[in-house]
């Protein structure tokens, strides 16, 4: 891997943005264990939040995984929230829908 000039915080969240095929995933793969990858996806339409999703590369969702979505629910009550994870079947956890990746993307168009 080429040396990178960007620094990823070790104990804080950060947003990694950039064009496709520029090495964002390679950077994360080299720096962080796979279980640490997460992402927040706010889906908006016409300026209104339609869905808030949290992406987790893990098989078991725990309370800390839905913390951000719980905070969002206080600011936007009633808006749909979901965790997308490596789970075999969909279920609800602490009021949040937990979905397998394939199911999330199959139903994404309906939600927006």
Secondary structure, DSSP 8 states (H G I E B T S, - for coil): ----S----SSS-------TTSSHHHHHHHHS-GGG-EEEEEEEETTEEEEEEEEE-SS---GGGGHHHHHHHHHSTT-EEEEEES-SS-EEETTEEEEEHHHHHHHHHHH-
